[in-house]
Amino acid sequence: MPEIEVREIRENVMGLFANQQIEKGKIILMLRGDKISKPTKTSIQIGDKQHIEDPKGGFINHHCNPNAEINIHSSFVGSNPVSRSETNTTALVVAKKTISKDDEITFDYETTEEKLAFPFLCDCHGRLIE
Ligand SMILES: [Zn+2]
């Protein structure tokens, strides 16, 4: 996994940054953390009523033309088709384009979130992201 870190962009605004160049297609982060049924300001939606609070992923800011995306892979657990209700979900943050050292890592919140806990106007276009 590439080296990434949470940095302060301006007062009270944090973001996730690349400490090294990350090539397009490379995995930046595997989301891990508490799974919750309702979204929060920092959670990322990975399924129906499934939101994950990743300690680093929660700092990734929205961009309408982002350099990363969230890839979600779900697989059923167990071999009995009747009881296969439990799913095993892996959510990866993947570079959509080559990311330079010290670039902020962003993704489009509207690609993952059904409904944001806190809708906001995006910094790039002033569009309402909800
Ligand atoms: Zn925007």
Boltz pocket constraint, residues with backbone or C-beta under 6 A from the ligand:
constraints:
  - pocket:
      binder: B
      contacts: [[A, 63], [A, 64], [A, 65], [A, 122], [A, 123], [A, 124], [A, 125], [A, 126], [A, 127]]
      max_distance: 6.0
